[in-house]
Amino acid sequence: MKNLLLGIIAINLTLITLEAHSDENSETVIGDIAMTEANHSEAFNQMKTMLGVWEGKLTQYTGSVIDTYSEFRLVSGGNTITEKLIEDGVEMLTTYADKNGQLIVKHYCALGTQPVFKGSKVTDQSVEIKLDDSLSNYHPEHHNYVNSIKWTVNPENSSSAIVDSTLYLDGELRVQQSVIKRVK
């Protein structure tokens, strides 16, 4: 019994040591090359609070309510966030990364457009992005595209959030909202 107890203590100490060591050595290395650690914008750091899997309901501007699913992952040595977004069974991709200290977001949309956004406003509970006309070159009379997105995490329950978005469809600005909950 004494040997079993000593063995359990030894395993726990080893695990604690390994965990502490992994926290200290967070530098990303590929082969023999240490990757440069980037300083991230406040908006990028706030978007990191969305990491994980979220599910919920999207109320479209028409009043239809559909299922929505988002999986946010940190990739590229911690310098990019990818979001796999599925709305009513249709998969899309969004990337979040900093460029020159500014959050840049690119959305590969089921509408057939790839709007590029810049972070426009960030608080402790929200991040708002708006279309960057200079990088997107879309016009409401000629293209259908997402125009803005705002994520607001519930301050009383960080496992729930509201996602407000605007999009241009057939020249008209439309508003929609998702209510999502973290499931992983």
N, C-alpha and C positions, 0 to 999 in steps of 0.2 A: 504494500500500500504506500509505504514511504517512497519507494522508487517510482511508482506511478505518479505521485504528487510532485516529486522533483522533476520528472519528465515533462509534466504539464507546465510547470513553472519555466523550465528551460525553453520549451516551445513558445510560450507567451513572450518571454524576453527576446527571443530571436525575432519573432514577428514585430514586436515593438521597435527593435533596432532597425529592421529592414524598412519599416514604415517611416521612421524618422529619417533614415538615409535617403529614401526616395523623395521625401519632401525637400531635403537640402539640395539634391541634385536634380533640379527641374530643367536644366539646360538641355536643349534638344541637340542631339548629335546624329549626323548621317554619315556613316563610314568614319572617316578620320576628321571630318569637318564639323566644328561647333557652329550651330546656326546663331545668327545675331538675334538677340532678344529685342523685340520692338517695344517702344513706348506706345501704348494704345490711347486713343481718344476716350473721353468720358462716355461718349455715345457707344463706342465699341464695348467698353467695360460694362455698361448698363445692359447691352444686348446679351452679354454672357449670362445674365440672370435668367435668360430664356432657355439655356441649354437643357436638353431633355426632350421628352415626348409630351405633346399636348393634344387633347381632343376636345371637340366641342361642336357648336352649331353656328353656322353663318346665315344671317338673315340678309338676303339679297335685296337690292333696291325694289324689286318686283313684289317683295313680301314672301317669296319662297324661302323656306328654311331647309338647309342642306347640311350634311356632315362635313366637318373639316378636321384635318389631322396635320400636325406639324412636328417634325423631328429636327431639332437644332443640335448640330455637332460642331465641336472645335477641332479644326484640322490645320495643316500646314505649320506645325510646330507652335500652335496657339495663336497664329496670326490671321486666321480666317474662320468665320462661322459659315457653315452651310445649313440651309433649311430645306428639307424635303417637305413640300406642301402638297397635300392632297385635298381637293375640294370636290365632293360628289363623285369620288372615284378617279378624278383626273389629276395626274401628278405634275407638279411644277418644281422648279429649283430656284432658290434665291441665295446669293452669296453676300457676305458682309465682311469688309476689310477696310483698313485705314490707308489713306494715301495723303501724305503731307499733313498728318494730324487731323484729317477730316474723315468721318465715316462715309464710305462709298458703298452703296447697295446696288446690286444688279439682279433683276428679277426676270427669269426666263418663263414667260407667261404662256398660258394656253390660248391667249388671244393672238399669238403669233408675233408679239413684240417683245423687246428686251429693254424695258425702261431702266435708266440708271438714275439713282437718287443720291442725294447728300443729306446727312444728318442736319436737321434744322433746329430742333429743340430737344433738350434732355433735362429730366428731373430725376429725383430719387426713385420715382415709380414709373416714369414713362420715357419713351424715345419716339420722336417724330421725324419722319423723313419725307422729303418732297422731291419731285421730279427735277433733275438737273437738265434744263433745256439745252445747254451747250454740249452735253454728252449724249442726249437722247434723240434730239431732232425729230420729235413727233408733234403733230398738229391735230387738234380735236376734229377738224373737218375731214381729215384724211386717214386717221389711224384710231384704233381702239387700244387703250392702254391704261394701266394703273397710274394714277397721278400722285397719290400720297398714301402713307400708312402711318398709323400711330399705335404703339403697344402701350397699354397702361396696366401695370400689375396692381392687383388689389392690395392696398397698404395693410389691410387686416388679415389677408390670407395670400401669401406669395405664390400659392399653387393655383391661383385663378387670375385671369387677365381678360381684358377687352381689347380687341383689335379693330380699330376704325380705319376704313380705307375709302378713298374716292377713286373713281375710274371714269374715263371718257368712253362712252359707247355711242356710236353714230352721232358724234358731235355734242352730246349731252353729258354734263357732269352728273355722275350717279354716286350715291353714298350707300355704303353697306357696313355691317358690323358683325364681328364674331365674338362669341363668349366661349372662352376655352379654359380647360383645367389641365394641370400637369398630371400625367398618369405614370411617368417614370422620371 
